[in-house]
């Protein structure tokens, strides 16, 4: 398949999909002393005429796909190109030699230092204007590279994010401002007896959830109710300071927010898809989201929104600015609302947040983040924005599924589901209808958009992210949480996408023409 992924329009670009809206708008004349932006009309105009190059860098463009509709001069620089060169705003280096990537940060740093990427960015530089760079995963090395190259990394510092990323620090900050977590104790234990003793002292009972301070919750959260459970996971827990929680019957809810100079903008609430074996091999692992009016209503919604705003106020004291995501846990038995986790970054839920009714009435949530890093003064009524987004949440109905490989074998992919718009034909079969740039044009539950991540020539293994499917409508039955099951439609969608994949088994991880598949990082979360 074609190796070069152009950032400019190409001949084989999708012709049946609406072109990006802001990408080719004229720039506004540069002028000093710009007055503060006071309303959404002014904010929209500012971004449609933006003349500052902004780049989202990552393994894929998934998290912010579609933002180029709103922001002029917005480009995705990615390692994987799901469109094989046909997306006018996606750039992928043509020459990609073997690299054993160990993390999402490693991928992004490689892209920043890549000669083709540097040439692309330098070719668009305007005197006196520094390119702006955003990404999900970054570290101190990322900051060093950007400083050397003259780019502005428009994110909170790596040191601050590292501190806030700790589940233990999040718990402590929440407690300082009256944001409760599930009853817990923070302790270091060496064996099962020590865990039981610590839990008894804290009144947590014998059915426990143990979390490491850092890491993907699907891989670093352990459910322990017996010595046998400890024997399975004890080696990963012993000697470390961990958060030990009472296990509750909870309903996980995700919400994204942006801390601005005017206050915290709280996005729509979403239920989470977690641990579904059809989607992920990881028990408790995140594998998607649903947005629908009944996720949280009435008093529960008000309490959850207040929790997020109070946490945002506390993050302000830490010097944080911009985008963050909060996992809220609702106790199904008591209706208590608890702080779950803080993700101080762009998240996997951003894809849905950017197509909400609130986003179309105002602007996508991430644009408030950009305003914080583009040296723009704001005089916005954040309370009014939050009220409007809460009212408009009653008309939103979106879902997404992260489809991982669940089989234990390693295979070289021969065929894969193409990126684009899908629909149900007269027989009920899901078919690929056309190429598409993103999921913004979906109209009904009979349609879906699939973003391919790994394609022909790549490898799939247990836990590999095959792609993301976005659709209208719900994908779970029952109350989200431990009792939730996937709908018949959801299972049909998953089986249909998986049906496109064929592969040739390999006896061991392959090196030389691909990344070591045993160490490939997750690239969506």
RODO-573965 format. One record per residue (C-alpha): residue number from 0; x, y, z; residue in three letters. Coordinates in steps of 0.25 Angstrom, whole numbers, plus 5000, padded with zeros to 4 digits. Each point is the difference from the previous one (the first is absolute). Layout:
REM residues N
SITE; resi; X; Y; Z; resn
SITE; NUM; X; Y; Z; ALA
...
***
This chain:
REM residues 525
SITE; resi; X; Y; Z; resn
SITE; 0; 5000; 5000; 5000; UNK
SITE; 1; 5005; 5014; 4998; UNK
SITE; 2; 5010; 5004; 5010; UNK
SITE; 3; 5000; 5016; 4999; UNK
SITE; 4; 4989; 5006; 5007; UNK
SITE; 5; 4998; 5015; 4995; UNK
SITE; 6; 4995; 5011; 5008; UNK
SITE; 7; 4994; 5007; 4988; UNK
SITE; 8; 4988; 4996; 4992; UNK
SITE; 9; 5003; 4988; 4991; UNK
SITE; 10; 4993; 4994; 4988; UNK
SITE; 11; 4995; 4988; 5007; UNK
SITE; 12; 4994; 5008; 5012; UNK
SITE; 13; 4986; 4996; 5004; UNK
SITE; 14; 4990; 5007; 4990; UNK
SITE; 15; 4987; 4996; 5007; UNK
SITE; 16; 5003; 5006; 5013; UNK
SITE; 17; 4999; 5015; 5003; UNK
SITE; 18; 5013; 5007; 5000; UNK
SITE; 19; 5006; 5006; 5013; UNK
SITE; 20; 4993; 5013; 5003; UNK
SITE; 21; 5011; 5009; 5006; UNK
SITE; 22; 5012; 4994; 4993; UNK
SITE; 23; 4999; 5009; 4988; UNK
SITE; 24; 4994; 5012; 5006; UNK
SITE; 25; 5007; 5013; 4998; UNK
SITE; 26; 5009; 5005; 5011; UNK
SITE; 27; 4997; 5012; 5008; UNK
SITE; 28; 5009; 5012; 4999; UNK
SITE; 29; 5011; 5000; 5011; UNK
SITE; 30; 4998; 5012; 5009; UNK
SITE; 31; 5006; 5003; 5014; UNK
SITE; 32; 4991; 5003; 5012; UNK
SITE; 33; 4989; 4991; 4997; UNK
SITE; 34; 4989; 5002; 5010; UNK
SITE; 35; 4995; 4989; 5009; UNK
SITE; 36; 4990; 4989; 4994; UNK
SITE; 37; 4987; 5002; 5007; UNK
SITE; 38; 4990; 4990; 4993; UNK
SITE; 39; 4999; 4988; 4992; UNK
SITE; 40; 4999; 5007; 4987; UNK
SITE; 41; 5013; 5007; 5002; UNK
SITE; 42; 5006; 4987; 5004; UNK
SITE; 43; 4995; 4993; 4987; UNK
SITE; 44; 5005; 5011; 4991; UNK
SITE; 45; 5014; 5000; 5007; UNK
SITE; 46; 5002; 4985; 4997; UNK
SITE; 47; 4995; 5001; 4986; UNK
SITE; 48; 5010; 5011; 4997; UNK
SITE; 49; 5011; 4994; 5008; UNK
SITE; 50; 5014; 5002; 4994; UNK
SITE; 51; 5008; 4993; 5010; UNK
SITE; 52; 5004; 4986; 4996; UNK
SITE; 53; 4995; 4989; 5010; UNK
SITE; 54; 5004; 4986; 5000; UNK
SITE; 55; 4994; 4988; 5007; UNK
SITE; 56; 5011; 4989; 5000; UNK
SITE; 57; 4997; 4985; 5004; UNK
SITE; 58; 5000; 4986; 4995; UNK
SITE; 59; 4986; 5003; 4994; UNK
SITE; 60; 4991; 5013; 4999; UNK
SITE; 61; 4989; 4993; 5007; UNK
SITE; 62; 4999; 5009; 5013; UNK
SITE; 63; 4998; 5013; 4992; UNK
SITE; 64; 4995; 4995; 4987; UNK
SITE; 65; 4991; 5010; 4993; UNK
SITE; 66; 5005; 5012; 5008; UNK
SITE; 67; 5006; 5005; 4987; UNK
SITE; 68; 4986; 5003; 4996; UNK
SITE; 69; 5000; 5011; 5010; UNK
SITE; 70; 5014; 5005; 5000; UNK
SITE; 71; 5008; 5006; 4989; UNK
SITE; 72; 5014; 4996; 4999; UNK
SITE; 73; 4998; 4987; 5008; UNK
SITE; 74; 5008; 4987; 4995; UNK
SITE; 75; 5001; 4986; 5005; UNK
SITE; 76; 5014; 4994; 5000; UNK
SITE; 77; 4999; 4985; 5003; UNK
SITE; 78; 5008; 4987; 4999; UNK
SITE; 79; 4988; 4992; 4994; UNK
SITE; 80; 4992; 5006; 4989; UNK
SITE; 81; 4986; 4993; 4999; UNK
SITE; 82; 4997; 5007; 4987; UNK
SITE; 83; 5013; 4996; 4992; UNK
SITE; 84; 5002; 5014; 4996; UNK
SITE; 85; 4986; 5005; 4997; UNK
SITE; 86; 4997; 5008; 5012; UNK
SITE; 87; 5004; 5015; 4997; UNK
SITE; 88; 5004; 5003; 5014; UNK
SITE; 89; 5008; 4988; 5004; UNK
SITE; 90; 5015; 4999; 4998; UNK
SITE; 91; 5008; 4987; 5002; UNK
SITE; 92; 5015; 4998; 4997; UNK
SITE; 93; 5002; 4992; 4988; UNK
SITE; 94; 5013; 4994; 5005; UNK
SITE; 95; 4998; 4992; 5013; UNK
SITE; 96; 5011; 4991; 5004; UNK
SITE; 97; 4999; 4989; 5011; UNK
SITE; 98; 4999; 5006; 5014; UNK
SITE; 99; 4997; 4993; 5012; UNK
SITE; 100; 4990; 5010; 5006; UNK
SITE; 101; 4998; 4998; 5015; UNK
SITE; 102; 4989; 5010; 5003; UNK
SITE; 103; 4991; 5011; 4994; UNK
SITE; 104; 5010; 5010; 5004; UNK
SITE; 105; 5011; 4993; 4992; UNK
SITE; 106; 4991; 5000; 4987; UNK
SITE; 107; 4998; 5015; 5002; UNK
SITE; 108; 5014; 5004; 5002; UNK
SITE; 109; 5004; 4991; 4988; UNK
SITE; 110; 4990; 5008; 4992; UNK
SITE; 111; 5005; 5014; 5005; UNK
SITE; 112; 5015; 4996; 4996; UNK
SITE; 113; 4996; 4994; 4987; UNK
SITE; 114; 5006; 5008; 4988; UNK
SITE; 115; 4988; 5000; 4992; UNK
SITE; 116; 4991; 5005; 5011; UNK
SITE; 117; 5010; 5011; 5003; UNK
SITE; 118; 5001; 5004; 4985; UNK
SITE; 119; 4984; 5001; 5000; UNK
SITE; 120; 5000; 5009; 5012; UNK
SITE; 121; 5011; 5008; 4996; UNK
SITE; 122; 4994; 5002; 4986; UNK
SITE; 123; 4988; 5007; 5007; UNK
SITE; 124; 5007; 5009; 5010; UNK
SITE; 125; 4996; 5015; 4999; UNK
SITE; 126; 5010; 5009; 5006; UNK
SITE; 127; 4997; 5003; 5014; UNK
SITE; 128; 4990; 4989; 5002; UNK
SITE; 129; 5004; 4987; 5007; UNK
SITE; 130; 4993; 4987; 4996; UNK
SITE; 131; 4991; 4995; 5011; UNK
SITE; 132; 5001; 4985; 5003; UNK
SITE; 133; 4989; 4991; 5008; UNK
SITE; 134; 5000; 4985; 5003; UNK
SITE; 135; 4995; 4990; 5010; UNK
SITE; 136; 5013; 4994; 5004; UNK
SITE; 137; 5013; 5008; 5003; UNK
SITE; 138; 5011; 5001; 5010; UNK
SITE; 139; 5012; 5009; 5004; UNK
SITE; 140; 5007; 4995; 4987; UNK
SITE; 141; 4989; 5005; 4992; UNK
SITE; 142; 5001; 5014; 5007; UNK
SITE; 143; 5015; 5000; 4997; UNK
SITE; 144; 4998; 4997; 4985; UNK
SITE; 145; 4989; 5010; 4998; UNK
SITE; 146; 5009; 5011; 5007; UNK
SITE; 147; 5012; 4997; 4991; UNK
SITE; 148; 4991; 5000; 4987; UNK
SITE; 149; 4992; 5013; 5004; UNK
SITE; 150; 4987; 4993; 5002; UNK
SITE; 151; 4990; 5004; 5011; UNK
SITE; 152; 4995; 4988; 5007; UNK
SITE; 153; 4986; 5005; 5004; UNK
SITE; 154; 4998; 4991; 5012; UNK
SITE; 155; 5003; 5000; 5015; UNK
SITE; 156; 5014; 4997; 5004; UNK
SITE; 157; 5004; 4985; 5000; UNK
SITE; 158; 5004; 5001; 5014; UNK
SITE; 159; 4986; 5006; 5005; UNK
SITE; 160; 4993; 4989; 4991; UNK
SITE; 161; 5008; 4989; 5006; UNK
SITE; 162; 4997; 5005; 5014; UNK
SITE; 163; 4985; 5001; 4997; UNK
SITE; 164; 5000; 4987; 4993; UNK
SITE; 165; 5002; 4992; 5013; UNK
SITE; 166; 4987; 4994; 5004; UNK
SITE; 167; 5004; 5002; 5015; UNK
SITE; 168; 5003; 5015; 4997; UNK
SITE; 169; 4987; 5002; 4994; UNK
SITE; 170; 4993; 4993; 5012; UNK
SITE; 171; 5007; 5010; 5009; UNK
SITE; 172; 4997; 5012; 4992; UNK
SITE; 173; 4986; 4997; 4999; UNK
SITE; 174; 4999; 4998; 5015; UNK
SITE; 175; 5006; 5014; 5003; UNK
SITE; 176; 4988; 5006; 4992; UNK
SITE; 177; 4989; 4991; 5005; UNK
SITE; 178; 5000; 4991; 4988; UNK
SITE; 179; 4998; 4986; 5006; UNK
SITE; 180; 5006; 4987; 4994; UNK
SITE; 181; 4995; 4986; 5003; UNK
SITE; 182; 5003; 4996; 5014; UNK
SITE; 183; 5015; 4997; 5000; UNK
SITE; 184; 5013; 4999; 5006; UNK
SITE; 185; 5014; 5003; 4994; UNK
SITE; 186; 5010; 4990; 5005; UNK
SITE; 187; 5012; 4991; 4996; UNK
SITE; 188; 4998; 4985; 5003; UNK
SITE; 189; 5009; 4989; 4998; UNK
SITE; 190; 4990; 4988; 5001; UNK
SITE; 191; 4986; 4996; 5000; UNK
SITE; 192; 4999; 5000; 5015; UNK
SITE; 193; 5005; 5015; 5000; UNK
SITE; 194; 4990; 5004; 4990; UNK
SITE; 195; 4989; 4993; 5008; UNK
SITE; 196; 5005; 5007; 5013; UNK
SITE; 197; 5000; 5014; 4993; UNK
SITE; 198; 4986; 4998; 4994; UNK
SITE; 199; 4995; 4996; 5014; UNK
SITE; 200; 5006; 5012; 5006; UNK
SITE; 201; 4994; 5009; 4990; UNK
SITE; 202; 4986; 4993; 5001; UNK
SITE; 203; 5000; 4996; 4985; UNK
SITE; 204; 4996; 4986; 5001; UNK
SITE; 205; 5006; 4988; 4993; UNK
SITE; 206; 4996; 5002; 4986; UNK
SITE; 207; 5010; 5010; 4995; UNK
SITE; 208; 5005; 5008; 4988; UNK
SITE; 209; 5015; 5003; 5000; UNK
SITE; 210; 5006; 5011; 4991; UNK
SITE; 211; 5014; 5003; 4997; UNK
SITE; 212; 5003; 5015; 5000; UNK
SITE; 213; 5003; 5000; 4985; UNK
SITE; 214; 4996; 4993; 4988; UNK
SITE; 215; 4988; 4996; 4991; UNK
SITE; 216; 4989; 4996; 5010; UNK
SITE; 217; 4997; 4988; 4991; UNK
SITE; 218; 5013; 4995; 5003; UNK
SITE; 219; 5004; 5005; 5014; UNK
SITE; 220; 4987; 4998; 5007; UNK
SITE; 221; 4998; 4987; 5008; UNK
SITE; 222; 4988; 4994; 5006; UNK
SITE; 223; 5004; 4992; 5012; UNK
SITE; 224; 4990; 4993; 5009; UNK
SITE; 225; 5009; 4987; 5004; UNK
SITE; 226; 5014; 4995; 5001; UNK
SITE; 227; 4998; 4994; 4986; UNK
SITE; 228; 4998; 5014; 4995; UNK
SITE; 229; 5012; 5005; 5007; UNK
SITE; 230; 5008; 4988; 4994; UNK
SITE; 231; 4997; 5005; 4986; UNK
SITE; 232; 5003; 5014; 5002; UNK
SITE; 233; 5008; 5002; 5013; UNK
SITE; 234; 5014; 5001; 4992; UNK
SITE; 235; 4995; 5013; 4994; UNK
SITE; 236; 4995; 5005; 5013; UNK
SITE; 237; 5010; 4996; 5011; UNK
SITE; 238; 5009; 5011; 5005; UNK
SITE; 239; 4993; 5011; 4992; UNK
SITE; 240; 4991; 5011; 5006; UNK
SITE; 241; 4986; 4998; 4995; UNK
SITE; 242; 4986; 5004; 5001; UNK
SITE; 243; 4992; 4990; 5007; UNK
SITE; 244; 4985; 5002; 4998; UNK
SITE; 245; 4987; 4994; 5004; UNK
SITE; 246; 4993; 4993; 4988; UNK
SITE; 247; 4987; 5006; 4997; UNK
SITE; 248; 4990; 4998; 4989; UNK
SITE; 249; 5003; 5012; 4992; UNK
SITE; 250; 4996; 5006; 4987; UNK
SITE; 251; 5012; 5007; 4994; UNK
SITE; 252; 4998; 5013; 4993; UNK
SITE; 253; 5010; 5008; 4992; UNK
SITE; 254; 5000; 5015; 4998; UNK
SITE; 255; 5010; 5009; 4994; UNK
SITE; 256; 5002; 5015; 5004; UNK
SITE; 257; 5009; 5012; 4997; UNK
SITE; 258; 5006; 5009; 5011; UNK
SITE; 259; 5001; 5014; 4994; UNK
SITE; 260; 5003; 5013; 5006; UNK
SITE; 261; 4985; 5003; 5001; UNK
SITE; 262; 4997; 4987; 5007; UNK
SITE; 263; 4998; 4985; 4997; UNK
SITE; 264; 4991; 4996; 4988; UNK
SITE; 265; 4994; 4986; 5003; UNK
SITE; 266; 4997; 4992; 4988; UNK
SITE; 267; 4989; 4989; 4998; UNK
SITE; 268; 4999; 4988; 5009; UNK
SITE; 269; 5003; 4986; 4993; UNK
SITE; 270; 4998; 4986; 5005; UNK
SITE; 271; 5012; 4991; 4998; UNK
SITE; 272; 5001; 4987; 4993; UNK
SITE; 273; 5010; 4992; 5009; UNK
SITE; 274; 5005; 4985; 5000; UNK
SITE; 275; 4991; 4995; 4989; UNK
SITE; 276; 5007; 4987; 4995; UNK
SITE; 277; 4995; 5003; 4986; UNK
SITE; 278; 5008; 5013; 5000; UNK
SITE; 279; 5012; 4998; 5009; UNK
SITE; 280; 5008; 4989; 5007; UNK
SITE; 281; 5002; 5008; 5012; UNK
SITE; 282; 4990; 4999; 5012; UNK
SITE; 283; 4995; 5014; 5004; UNK
SITE; 284; 5007; 5006; 4988; UNK
SITE; 285; 4994; 5012; 4993; UNK
SITE; 286; 4995; 4997; 4986; UNK
SITE; 287; 4990; 5011; 4996; UNK
SITE; 288; 4990; 5010; 5004; UNK
SITE; 289; 4985; 5003; 4999; UNK
SITE; 290; 4994; 5014; 5000; UNK
SITE; 291; 4985; 5000; 5003; UNK
SITE; 292; 4990; 5009; 5008; UNK
SITE; 293; 4998; 4991; 5011; UNK
SITE; 294; 5015; 4998; 5004; UNK
SITE; 295; 4998; 5009; 5011; UNK
SITE; 296; 4988; 5008; 5003; UNK
SITE; 297; 4995; 5010; 5011; UNK
SITE; 298; 5007; 5000; 5013; UNK
SITE; 299; 5010; 4989; 4996; UNK
SITE; 300; 5005; 5009; 4988; UNK
SITE; 301; 5000; 5012; 5009; UNK
SITE; 302; 5009; 4994; 5010; UNK
SITE; 303; 5009; 4994; 4990; UNK
SITE; 304; 5002; 5013; 4993; UNK
SITE; 305; 5003; 5007; 5013; UNK
SITE; 306; 5010; 4989; 5003; UNK
SITE; 307; 5007; 5003; 4987; UNK
SITE; 308; 5000; 5015; 5002; UNK
SITE; 309; 5005; 4999; 5014; UNK
SITE; 310; 5011; 4991; 4995; UNK
SITE; 311; 5003; 5010; 4989; UNK
SITE; 312; 5002; 5011; 5010; UNK
SITE; 313; 5010; 4991; 5008; UNK
SITE; 314; 5008; 4998; 4987; UNK
SITE; 315; 5000; 5015; 4998; UNK
SITE; 316; 5008; 5001; 5013; UNK
SITE; 317; 5010; 4990; 4994; UNK
SITE; 318; 5002; 5009; 4988; UNK
SITE; 319; 4993; 4991; 4991; UNK
SITE; 320; 4993; 5005; 4987; UNK
SITE; 321; 4992; 4994; 4989; UNK
SITE; 322; 4994; 4986; 4997; UNK
SITE; 323; 4997; 4989; 5010; UNK
SITE; 324; 4991; 4988; 5002; UNK
SITE; 325; 4994; 4995; 5012; UNK
SITE; 326; 4994; 4986; 5003; UNK
SITE; 327; 4988; 5001; 5009; UNK
SITE; 328; 4995; 4988; 5008; UNK
SITE; 329; 4985; 4999; 5004; UNK
SITE; 330; 4997; 4990; 5010; UNK
SITE; 331; 4988; 4993; 4994; UNK
SITE; 332; 4995; 4996; 5014; UNK
SITE; 333; 5001; 5013; 5007; UNK
SITE; 334; 5001; 5011; 4989; UNK
SITE; 335; 5012; 5005; 5006; UNK
SITE; 336; 5009; 5007; 4990; UNK
SITE; 337; 5015; 4998; 5001; UNK
SITE; 338; 5013; 5005; 4994; UNK
SITE; 339; 5006; 4988; 4992; UNK
SITE; 340; 5012; 5005; 4992; UNK
SITE; 341; 5006; 5012; 4994; UNK
SITE; 342; 5006; 5000; 4987; UNK
SITE; 343; 5008; 5013; 4998; UNK
SITE; 344; 5000; 4999; 4985; UNK
SITE; 345; 4992; 4999; 4987; UNK
SITE; 346; 4992; 4987; 5001; UNK
SITE; 347; 4994; 4989; 4992; UNK
SITE; 348; 4986; 5006; 5003; UNK
SITE; 349; 5004; 5013; 4992; UNK
SITE; 350; 4995; 4994; 4987; UNK
SITE; 351; 4985; 5000; 5005; UNK
SITE; 352; 5001; 5013; 5008; UNK
SITE; 353; 5004; 5007; 4987; UNK
SITE; 354; 4987; 4996; 4993; UNK
SITE; 355; 4990; 5004; 5011; UNK
SITE; 356; 4989; 5009; 4998; UNK
SITE; 357; 5007; 5009; 5010; UNK
SITE; 358; 5012; 5000; 4990; UNK
SITE; 359; 4992; 5004; 4988; UNK
SITE; 360; 4992; 5011; 5008; UNK
SITE; 361; 5013; 5006; 5005; UNK
SITE; 362; 5014; 4993; 4997; UNK
SITE; 363; 5006; 4987; 5003; UNK
SITE; 364; 5006; 4999; 5014; UNK
SITE; 365; 5014; 4999; 4996; UNK
SITE; 366; 4999; 5014; 4994; UNK
SITE; 367; 4999; 5006; 5014; UNK
SITE; 368; 5014; 4993; 5002; UNK
SITE; 369; 5006; 5006; 4988; UNK
SITE; 370; 4995; 5014; 5004; UNK
SITE; 371; 5008; 4998; 5013; UNK
SITE; 372; 5013; 4998; 4992; UNK
SITE; 373; 4998; 5010; 4989; UNK
SITE; 374; 5003; 5012; 5008; UNK
SITE; 375; 4985; 5005; 4999; UNK
SITE; 376; 4993; 5008; 5010; UNK
SITE; 377; 4986; 4994; 5004; UNK
SITE; 378; 4988; 5007; 5006; UNK
SITE; 379; 4990; 4988; 4999; UNK
SITE; 380; 4989; 4996; 5009; UNK
SITE; 381; 5004; 4986; 5004; UNK
SITE; 382; 4987; 4998; 5008; UNK
SITE; 383; 4991; 5003; 4988; UNK
SITE; 384; 5008; 4991; 4991; UNK
SITE; 385; 4999; 4989; 5011; UNK
SITE; 386; 4985; 5002; 5001; UNK
SITE; 387; 4998; 4999; 4985; UNK
SITE; 388; 5009; 4988; 4999; UNK
SITE; 389; 4992; 4993; 5011; UNK
SITE; 390; 4986; 5003; 4993; UNK
SITE; 391; 5006; 4996; 4986; UNK
SITE; 392; 5004; 4986; 5006; UNK
SITE; 393; 4986; 4996; 4999; UNK
SITE; 394; 5001; 4998; 4985; UNK
SITE; 395; 5013; 4993; 4999; UNK
SITE; 396; 5001; 4985; 4996; UNK
SITE; 397; 5014; 4995; 4996; UNK
SITE; 398; 5008; 4988; 5003; UNK
SITE; 399; 5014; 4995; 4997; UNK
SITE; 400; 5007; 4986; 5002; UNK
SITE; 401; 5015; 4998; 5000; UNK
SITE; 402; 5002; 4986; 4993; UNK
SITE; 403; 5012; 4993; 5005; UNK
SITE; 404; 5005; 4986; 4996; UNK
SITE; 405; 4996; 4990; 5010; UNK
SITE; 406; 5006; 4987; 4995; UNK
SITE; 407; 5014; 4996; 5006; UNK
SITE; 408; 5006; 4997; 4986; UNK
SITE; 409; 5009; 5010; 4993; UNK
SITE; 410; 4997; 5002; 4985; UNK
SITE; 411; 5005; 5008; 4988; UNK
SITE; 412; 4987; 5007; 4995; UNK
SITE; 413; 4997; 4997; 4986; UNK
SITE; 414; 4986; 5007; 4999; UNK
SITE; 415; 4994; 5010; 5009; UNK
SITE; 416; 4987; 5009; 5001; UNK
SITE; 417; 5002; 5013; 4992; UNK
SITE; 418; 4998; 5013; 5006; UNK
SITE; 419; 4987; 5007; 4997; UNK
SITE; 420; 4985; 5000; 5000; UNK
SITE; 421; 4992; 4987; 5002; UNK
SITE; 422; 4986; 4997; 5000; UNK
SITE; 423; 4990; 4989; 5001; UNK
SITE; 424; 4995; 4994; 4986; UNK
SITE; 425; 4986; 4994; 4997; UNK
SITE; 426; 5005; 4987; 5006; UNK
SITE; 427; 5005; 5006; 5013; UNK
SITE; 428; 5014; 4998; 4997; UNK
SITE; 429; 5010; 5011; 5003; UNK
SITE; 430; 5007; 5005; 4987; UNK
SITE; 431; 5011; 5011; 4997; UNK
SITE; 432; 4992; 5010; 4993; UNK
SITE; 433; 5011; 5011; 4997; UNK
SITE; 434; 5012; 5007; 5004; UNK
SITE; 435; 4999; 5010; 5011; UNK
SITE; 436; 5009; 5010; 5007; UNK
SITE; 437; 4993; 4999; 5014; UNK
SITE; 438; 4986; 4996; 5007; UNK
SITE; 439; 4994; 5014; 5000; UNK
SITE; 440; 4990; 4996; 4989; UNK
SITE; 441; 4994; 4988; 5007; UNK
SITE; 442; 4985; 5002; 5000; UNK
SITE; 443; 4993; 4987; 5006; UNK
SITE; 444; 5003; 4987; 5007; UNK
SITE; 445; 5000; 4993; 4987; UNK
SITE; 446; 5014; 5007; 4997; UNK
SITE; 447; 5014; 4999; 5006; UNK
SITE; 448; 5014; 5005; 4998; UNK
SITE; 449; 5012; 4991; 5001; UNK
SITE; 450; 5014; 5006; 5002; UNK
SITE; 451; 5010; 4989; 4997; UNK
SITE; 452; 5012; 5000; 5008; UNK
SITE; 453; 5008; 4987; 4996; UNK
SITE; 454; 4999; 4997; 4985; UNK
SITE; 455; 5006; 4990; 4990; UNK
SITE; 456; 5015; 4997; 5003; UNK
SITE; 457; 4998; 5004; 5015; UNK
SITE; 458; 4999; 4989; 5011; UNK
SITE; 459; 4989; 4997; 5010; UNK
SITE; 460; 5002; 4994; 5013; UNK
SITE; 461; 4992; 4999; 5013; UNK
SITE; 462; 4997; 5014; 5005; UNK
SITE; 463; 5003; 5007; 4986; UNK
SITE; 464; 4991; 5012; 4996; UNK
SITE; 465; 4994; 4996; 4987; UNK
SITE; 466; 4991; 5012; 4999; UNK
SITE; 467; 4989; 5009; 5005; UNK
SITE; 468; 4985; 4999; 4996; UNK
SITE; 469; 4991; 5012; 5002; UNK
SITE; 470; 4985; 5000; 4999; UNK
SITE; 471; 4987; 5006; 5004; UNK
SITE; 472; 4992; 4993; 5011; UNK
SITE; 473; 5003; 4992; 5012; UNK
SITE; 474; 5009; 4988; 5000; UNK
SITE; 475; 4997; 4994; 5014; UNK
SITE; 476; 4988; 4995; 5007; UNK
SITE; 477; 4996; 5002; 5014; UNK
SITE; 478; 5007; 5009; 5010; UNK
SITE; 479; 5015; 5002; 4996; UNK
SITE; 480; 5009; 4993; 5009; UNK
SITE; 481; 5003; 4986; 5004; UNK
SITE; 482; 4986; 4996; 4996; UNK
SITE; 483; 5000; 5007; 4986; UNK
SITE; 484; 5000; 4991; 4987; UNK
SITE; 485; 5003; 5004; 4986; UNK
SITE; 486; 4987; 5001; 4991; UNK
SITE; 487; 4997; 4991; 4989; UNK
SITE; 488; 5004; 5011; 4990; UNK
SITE; 489; 5013; 5003; 5007; UNK
SITE; 490; 5004; 4985; 4999; UNK
SITE; 491; 4996; 5000; 4985; UNK
SITE; 492; 5008; 5012; 4998; UNK
SITE; 493; 5012; 4994; 5007; UNK
SITE; 494; 4999; 4987; 4992; UNK
SITE; 495; 4998; 5007; 4987; UNK
SITE; 496; 5013; 5008; 5002; UNK
SITE; 497; 5008; 4988; 5005; UNK
SITE; 498; 4995; 4992; 4987; UNK
SITE; 499; 5008; 5010; 4991; UNK
SITE; 500; 5013; 4995; 5007; UNK
SITE; 501; 5008; 4988; 4996; UNK
SITE; 502; 5015; 4997; 5003; UNK
SITE; 503; 5011; 4991; 4999; UNK
SITE; 504; 5005; 4994; 5014; UNK
SITE; 505; 5014; 5002; 5004; UNK
SITE; 506; 5007; 4991; 5010; UNK
SITE; 507; 5007; 5012; 5008; UNK
SITE; 508; 5000; 5015; 5000; UNK
SITE; 509; 5006; 5005; 4987; UNK
SITE; 510; 5012; 5010; 5000; UNK
SITE; 511; 5006; 5007; 4988; UNK
SITE; 512; 4988; 5005; 4992; UNK
SITE; 513; 4991; 5004; 5011; UNK
SITE; 514; 5000; 5004; 5015; UNK
SITE; 515; 5002; 4989; 5010; UNK
SITE; 516; 4985; 4996; 5002; UNK
SITE; 517; 5002; 4996; 5014; UNK
SITE; 518; 5004; 5014; 5005; UNK
SITE; 519; 4991; 5009; 4991; UNK
SITE; 520; 4993; 5010; 5008; UNK
SITE; 521; 4985; 5002; 5000; UNK
SITE; 522; 4997; 5012; 4991; UNK
SITE; 523; 4986; 5004; 5002; UNK
SITE; 524; 4999; 5003; 5015; UNK
***
